[in-house]
């Protein structure tokens, strides 16, 4: 069995891009600097390599220059930004069950 590249739901990246104006950043410029085509985020069930998210964050961190960047961004995320995995987490009876389910689905 070969290792596959980890991915993330496009909604998580869309949320990051939607946060950029609050930071005074232009999403098109950030995407261009990260060599990412934001049109991927228009596909609700699309998966994006996790490395792309990391690259986007590096660009944002460099340009924003804010110590509270991760916290400010995290306040805007919702479990639904993560597609099916987020839905499974939201409907879990407890936080522990949600973490177990997320771990299980991440293998898919």
LUMSEBA-234272 format. One record per atom (N, C-alpha, C): x, y, z; residue in three letters; atom name. Coordinates in Angstrom, 2 decimals, decimal comma. Layout:
# residues N
SITE        X        Y        Z  rest  atom
SITE        X        Y        Z   ALA    CA
...
END
This chain:
# residues 108
SITE        X        Y        Z  rest  atom
SITE     0,84    -1,17     0,00   UNK     N
SITE     0,00     0,00     0,00   UNK    CA
SITE     0,89     1,24     0,00   UNK     C
SITE     0,54     2,22    -0,84   UNK     N
SITE     1,32     3,46    -0,90   UNK    CA
SITE     0,67     4,52    -0,02   UNK     C
SITE     1,49     5,39     0,49   UNK     N
SITE     0,97     6,51     1,27   UNK    CA
SITE     0,37     7,53     0,32   UNK     C
SITE    -0,82     7,98     0,65   UNK     N
SITE    -1,41     9,04    -0,17   UNK    CA
SITE    -1,20    10,37     0,53   UNK     C
SITE    -1,24    11,40    -0,25   UNK     N
SITE    -1,04    12,74     0,27   UNK    CA
SITE    -2,26    13,15     1,10   UNK     C
SITE    -2,08    13,64     2,33   UNK     N
SITE    -3,22    14,08     3,14   UNK    CA
SITE    -3,92    15,26     2,48   UNK     C
SITE    -5,24    15,30     2,61   UNK     N
SITE    -6,03    16,37     2,03   UNK    CA
SITE    -6,94    16,99     3,08   UNK     C
SITE    -7,53    18,12     2,71   UNK     N
SITE    -8,47    18,81     3,58   UNK    CA
SITE    -9,64    19,27     2,71   UNK     C
SITE   -10,80    19,42     3,32   UNK     N
SITE   -11,98    19,89     2,60   UNK    CA
SITE   -11,74    21,30     2,07   UNK     C
SITE   -12,18    21,54     0,86   UNK     N
SITE   -12,00    22,86     0,26   UNK    CA
SITE   -12,69    23,96     1,08   UNK     C
SITE   -13,73    23,61     1,82   UNK     N
SITE   -14,43    24,60     2,65   UNK    CA
SITE   -13,53    25,21     3,71   UNK     C
SITE   -12,59    24,45     4,20   UNK     N
SITE   -11,66    24,98     5,20   UNK    CA
SITE   -10,77    26,05     4,58   UNK     C
SITE   -10,37    25,84     3,34   UNK     N
SITE    -9,55    26,83     2,66   UNK    CA
SITE   -10,41    28,04     2,27   UNK     C
SITE   -11,64    27,78     1,85   UNK     N
SITE   -12,55    28,88     1,52   UNK    CA
SITE   -12,75    29,79     2,72   UNK     C
SITE   -12,86    29,21     3,90   UNK     N
SITE   -13,04    30,01     5,12   UNK    CA
SITE   -11,80    30,86     5,39   UNK     C
SITE   -10,62    30,30     5,20   UNK     N
SITE    -9,39    31,07     5,37   UNK    CA
SITE    -9,39    32,25     4,40   UNK     C
SITE    -9,73    32,00     3,15   UNK     N
SITE    -9,74    33,06     2,15   UNK    CA
SITE   -10,77    34,13     2,48   UNK     C
SITE   -11,90    33,73     3,03   UNK     N
SITE   -12,95    34,69     3,40   UNK    CA
SITE   -12,52    35,55     4,59   UNK     C
SITE   -11,58    35,08     5,37   UNK     N
SITE   -11,08    35,82     6,53   UNK    CA
SITE   -10,08    36,91     6,14   UNK     C
SITE    -9,49    36,78     4,98   UNK     N
SITE    -8,40    37,67     4,59   UNK    CA
SITE    -8,76    39,15     4,55   UNK     C
SITE    -9,94    39,54     4,07   UNK     N
SITE   -10,25    40,98     4,08   UNK    CA
SITE   -10,19    41,60     5,49   UNK     C
SITE   -10,58    40,83     6,51   UNK     N
SITE   -10,51    41,35     7,89   UNK    CA
SITE    -9,07    41,60     8,32   UNK     C
SITE    -8,15    40,97     7,61   UNK     N
SITE    -6,72    41,16     7,90   UNK    CA
SITE    -6,09    42,21     6,98   UNK     C
SITE    -6,91    42,78     6,10   UNK     N
SITE    -6,40    43,74     5,14   UNK    CA
SITE    -5,65    43,10     3,99   UNK     C
SITE    -5,92    41,82     3,74   UNK     N
SITE    -5,24    41,10     2,67   UNK    CA
SITE    -6,21    40,79     1,54   UNK     C
SITE    -5,69    40,73     0,33   UNK     N
SITE    -6,46    40,40    -0,85   UNK    CA
SITE    -6,31    38,90    -1,14   UNK     C
SITE    -7,43    38,19    -1,19   UNK     N
SITE    -7,40    36,74    -1,39   UNK    CA
SITE    -6,73    36,36    -2,72   UNK     C
SITE    -6,98    37,15    -3,76   UNK     N
SITE    -6,36    36,83    -5,07   UNK    CA
SITE    -4,85    36,92    -4,99   UNK     C
SITE    -4,35    37,92    -4,29   UNK     N
SITE    -2,90    38,08    -4,16   UNK    CA
SITE    -2,29    36,96    -3,33   UNK     C
SITE    -2,97    36,58    -2,26   UNK     N
SITE    -2,48    35,49    -1,42   UNK    CA
SITE    -2,47    34,19    -2,21   UNK     C
SITE    -3,54    33,91    -2,93   UNK     N
SITE    -3,62    32,68    -3,74   UNK    CA
SITE    -2,53    32,67    -4,81   UNK     C
SITE    -2,31    33,81    -5,45   UNK     N
SITE    -1,27    33,88    -6,48   UNK    CA
SITE     0,10    33,59    -5,87   UNK     C
SITE     0,36    34,16    -4,69   UNK     N
SITE     1,65    33,94    -4,04   UNK    CA
SITE     1,84    32,48    -3,63   UNK     C
SITE     0,72    31,79    -3,35   UNK     N
SITE     0,79    30,38    -2,94   UNK    CA
SITE     0,59    29,43    -4,12   UNK     C
SITE     0,43    29,99    -5,32   UNK     N
SITE     0,19    29,19    -6,52   UNK    CA
SITE    -1,03    28,29    -6,36   UNK     C
SITE    -2,11    28,87    -5,82   UNK     N
SITE    -3,36    28,12    -5,58   UNK    CA
SITE    -4,48    28,74    -6,39   UNK     C
SITE    -5,26    27,89    -7,06   UNK     N
SITE    -6,42    28,34    -7,82   UNK    CA
SITE    -7,64    28,26    -6,92   UNK     C
SITE    -8,13    29,40    -6,47   UNK     N
SITE    -9,25    29,45    -5,52   UNK    CA
SITE   -10,55    28,92    -6,10   UNK     C
SITE   -10,64    28,75    -7,41   UNK     N
SITE   -11,86    28,19    -7,99   UNK    CA
SITE   -12,14    26,78    -7,48   UNK     C
SITE   -11,12    26,11    -6,98   UNK     N
SITE   -11,30    24,78    -6,39   UNK    CA
SITE   -12,31    24,86    -5,24   UNK     C
SITE   -12,31    25,96    -4,53   UNK     N
SITE   -13,19    26,13    -3,37   UNK    CA
SITE   -14,67    26,23    -3,76   UNK     C
SITE   -14,95    26,47    -5,02   UNK     N
SITE   -16,34    26,52    -5,48   UNK    CA
SITE   -16,96    25,13    -5,53   UNK     C
SITE   -16,14    24,10    -5,52   UNK     N
SITE   -16,61    22,71    -5,52   UNK    CA
SITE   -16,71    22,26    -4,07   UNK     C
SITE   -17,94    22,18    -3,58   UNK     N
SITE   -18,16    21,96    -2,15   UNK    CA
SITE   -17,53    20,68    -1,60   UNK     C
SITE   -17,45    19,65    -2,41   UNK     N
SITE   -16,88    18,38    -1,94   UNK    CA
SITE   -15,44    18,18    -2,37   UNK     C
SITE   -14,82    19,22    -2,89   UNK     N
SITE   -13,44    19,09    -3,35   UNK    CA
SITE   -12,50    18,89    -2,17   UNK     C
SITE   -11,44    18,16    -2,43   UNK     N
SITE   -10,37    17,94    -1,45   UNK    CA
SITE    -9,12    18,62    -1,99   UNK     C
SITE    -8,37    19,23    -1,11   UNK     N
SITE    -7,16    19,97    -1,47   UNK    CA
SITE    -6,01    19,40    -0,65   UNK     C
SITE    -4,84    19,21    -1,27   UNK     N
SITE    -3,70    18,71    -0,50   UNK    CA
SITE    -3,45    19,61     0,73   UNK     C
SITE    -3,21    18,98     1,84   UNK     N
SITE    -2,95    19,71     3,08   UNK    CA
SITE    -1,76    20,65     2,93   UNK     C
SITE    -0,81    20,27     2,11   UNK     N
SITE     0,36    21,11     1,86   UNK    CA
SITE    -0,04    22,46     1,29   UNK     C
SITE    -1,13    22,51     0,52   UNK     N
SITE    -1,61    23,78    -0,03   UNK    CA
SITE    -2,08    24,69     1,10   UNK     C
SITE    -2,82    24,13     2,05   UNK     N
SITE    -3,26    24,92     3,19   UNK    CA
SITE    -2,06    25,47     3,95   UNK     C
SITE    -1,05    24,66     4,15   UNK     N
SITE     0,16    25,11     4,85   UNK    CA
SITE     0,84    26,25     4,10   UNK     C
SITE     0,91    26,13     2,78   UNK     N
SITE     1,52    27,19     1,98   UNK    CA
SITE     0,72    28,48     2,08   UNK     C
SITE    -0,61    28,37     1,99   UNK     N
SITE    -1,46    29,55     2,13   UNK    CA
SITE    -1,24    30,22     3,48   UNK     C
SITE    -1,19    29,42     4,54   UNK     N
SITE    -0,98    29,98     5,88   UNK    CA
SITE     0,37    30,69     5,97   UNK     C
SITE     1,40    30,13     5,35   UNK     N
SITE     2,72    30,77     5,38   UNK    CA
SITE     2,67    32,14     4,72   UNK     C
SITE     1,97    32,23     3,60   UNK     N
SITE     1,83    33,52     2,90   UNK    CA
SITE     1,06    34,50     3,78   UNK     C
SITE    -0,05    34,04     4,36   UNK     N
SITE    -0,88    34,90     5,19   UNK    CA
SITE    -0,09    35,38     6,41   UNK     C
SITE     0,61    34,47     7,07   UNK     N
SITE     1,38    34,85     8,26   UNK    CA
SITE     2,43    35,89     7,92   UNK     C
SITE     3,10    35,72     6,80   UNK     N
SITE     4,13    36,66     6,38   UNK    CA
SITE     3,55    38,04     6,11   UNK     C
SITE     2,40    38,06     5,45   UNK     N
SITE     1,81    39,34     5,05   UNK    CA
SITE     1,01    40,01     6,16   UNK     C
SITE     0,39    39,24     7,03   UNK     N
SITE    -0,47    39,82     8,06   UNK    CA
SITE     0,33    40,39     9,22   UNK     C
SITE     1,38    39,69     9,63   UNK     N
SITE     2,21    40,17    10,72   UNK    CA
SITE     1,47    40,35    12,03   UNK     C
SITE     0,54    39,45    12,34   UNK     N
SITE    -0,24    39,54    13,58   UNK    CA
SITE     0,05    38,35    14,47   UNK     C
SITE     0,28    38,61    15,73   UNK     N
SITE     0,53    37,54    16,69   UNK    CA
SITE    -0,73    36,72    16,96   UNK     C
SITE    -1,90    37,32    16,80   UNK     N
SITE    -3,17    36,63    17,10   UNK    CA
SITE    -3,84    36,05    15,86   UNK     C
SITE    -3,10    35,90    14,78   UNK     N
SITE    -3,66    35,47    13,51   UNK    CA
SITE    -4,40    34,14    13,59   UNK     C
SITE    -3,79    33,13    14,17   UNK     N
SITE    -4,43    31,81    14,24   UNK    CA
SITE    -5,71    31,86    15,07   UNK     C
SITE    -5,67    32,56    16,19   UNK     N
SITE    -6,85    32,67    17,05   UNK    CA
SITE    -7,97    33,42    16,34   UNK     C
SITE    -7,64    34,52    15,71   UNK     N
SITE    -8,66    35,29    15,00   UNK    CA
SITE    -9,30    34,47    13,89   UNK     C
SITE    -8,51    33,71    13,20   UNK     N
SITE    -9,03    32,87    12,12   UNK    CA
SITE    -9,86    31,72    12,66   UNK     C
SITE    -9,39    31,09    13,72   UNK     N
SITE   -10,10    29,93    14,30   UNK    CA
SITE   -11,49    30,31    14,78   UNK     C
SITE   -11,67    31,54    15,22   UNK     N
SITE   -12,98    31,99    15,69   UNK    CA
SITE   -14,03    31,95    14,58   UNK     C
SITE   -13,60    31,98    13,34   UNK     N
SITE   -14,51    32,02    12,21   UNK    CA
SITE   -14,85    30,65    11,65   UNK     C
SITE   -14,12    29,63    12,03   UNK     N
SITE   -14,35    28,29    11,48   UNK    CA
SITE   -15,54    27,62    12,15   UNK     C
SITE   -16,24    26,83    11,37   UNK     N
SITE   -17,36    26,03    11,84   UNK    CA
SITE   -17,10    24,58    11,42   UNK     C
SITE   -17,59    23,60    12,17   UNK     N
SITE   -17,40    22,21    11,74   UNK    CA
SITE   -17,92    21,95    10,33   UNK     C
SITE   -18,95    22,66     9,91   UNK     N
SITE   -19,50    22,44     8,57   UNK    CA
SITE   -18,52    22,83     7,46   UNK     C
SITE   -17,48    23,59     7,79   UNK     N
SITE   -16,46    23,94     6,79   UNK    CA
SITE   -15,66    22,73     6,35   UNK     C
SITE   -15,80    21,64     7,06   UNK     N
SITE   -15,02    20,44     6,79   UNK    CA
SITE   -15,84    19,33     6,16   UNK     C
SITE   -16,94    19,68     5,50   UNK     N
SITE   -17,72    18,70     4,75   UNK    CA
SITE   -18,26    17,58     5,63   UNK     C
SITE   -18,20    16,37     5,10   UNK     N
SITE   -18,75    15,20     5,78   UNK    CA
SITE   -18,10    14,98     7,15   UNK     C
SITE   -16,80    15,16     7,22   UNK     N
SITE   -16,11    14,95     8,50   UNK    CA
SITE   -16,63    15,94     9,54   UNK     C
SITE   -16,85    17,17     9,14   UNK     N
SITE   -17,41    18,17    10,06   UNK    CA
SITE   -18,81    17,81    10,50   UNK     C
SITE   -19,62    17,31     9,56   UNK     N
SITE   -20,99    16,89     9,90   UNK    CA
SITE   -20,97    15,75    10,91   UNK     C
SITE   -20,10    14,79    10,68   UNK     N
SITE   -19,99    13,66    11,61   UNK    CA
SITE   -19,58    14,16    12,99   UNK     C
SITE   -18,64    15,08    13,04   UNK     N
SITE   -18,20    15,63    14,33   UNK    CA
SITE   -19,34    16,38    15,02   UNK     C
SITE   -20,09    17,18    14,24   UNK     N
SITE   -21,17    17,96    14,83   UNK    CA
SITE   -22,28    17,09    15,41   UNK     C
SITE   -22,49    15,94    14,82   UNK     N
SITE   -23,58    15,08    15,26   UNK    CA
SITE   -23,15    14,03    16,27   UNK     C
SITE   -21,91    14,05    16,66   UNK     N
SITE   -21,42    13,10    17,67   UNK    CA
SITE   -21,95    13,50    19,04   UNK     C
SITE   -22,26    12,51    19,88   UNK     N
SITE   -22,84    12,82    21,19   UNK    CA
SITE   -21,89    13,48    22,18   UNK     C
SITE   -20,59    13,39    21,96   UNK     N
SITE   -19,64    14,01    22,88   UNK    CA
SITE   -18,38    14,42    22,11   UNK     C
SITE   -17,56    15,24    22,73   UNK     N
SITE   -16,31    15,67    22,10   UNK    CA
SITE   -15,41    14,46    21,85   UNK     C
SITE   -15,35    13,56    22,80   UNK     N
SITE   -14,53    12,36    22,64   UNK    CA
SITE   -14,97    11,53    21,44   UNK     C
SITE   -16,29    11,36    21,30   UNK     N
SITE   -16,81    10,63    20,15   UNK    CA
SITE   -16,50    11,37    18,85   UNK     C
SITE   -16,59    12,69    18,88   UNK     N
SITE   -16,30    13,48    17,68   UNK    CA
SITE   -14,85    13,28    17,24   UNK     C
SITE   -13,93    13,33    18,19   UNK     N
SITE   -12,51    13,14    17,87   UNK    CA
SITE   -12,28    11,75    17,31   UNK     C
SITE   -12,91    10,75    17,90   UNK     N
SITE   -12,79     9,37    17,41   UNK    CA
SITE   -13,29     9,26    15,98   UNK     C
SITE   -14,43     9,88    15,71   UNK     N
SITE   -15,01     9,82    14,36   UNK    CA
SITE   -14,15    10,58    13,35   UNK     C
SITE   -13,65    11,74    13,74   UNK     N
SITE   -12,79    12,50    12,83   UNK    CA
SITE   -11,55    11,69    12,48   UNK     C
SITE   -10,96    11,07    13,49   UNK     N
SITE    -9,78    10,24    13,24   UNK    CA
SITE   -10,12     9,11    12,28   UNK     C
SITE   -11,26     8,49    12,49   UNK     N
SITE   -11,69     7,38    11,63   UNK    CA
SITE   -11,89     7,84    10,18   UNK     C
SITE   -12,56     8,95     9,99   UNK     N
SITE   -12,83     9,42     8,64   UNK    CA
SITE   -11,62    10,01     7,96   UNK     C
SITE   -10,67    10,51     8,72   UNK     N
SITE    -9,46    11,09     8,12   UNK    CA
SITE    -8,67    10,02     7,36   UNK     C
SITE    -8,81     8,78     7,75   UNK     N
SITE    -8,11     7,70     7,04   UNK    CA
SITE    -8,68     7,49     5,65   UNK     C
SITE    -9,93     7,89     5,45   UNK     N
SITE   -10,56     7,73     4,14   UNK    CA
SITE   -10,00     8,77     3,22   UNK     C
END
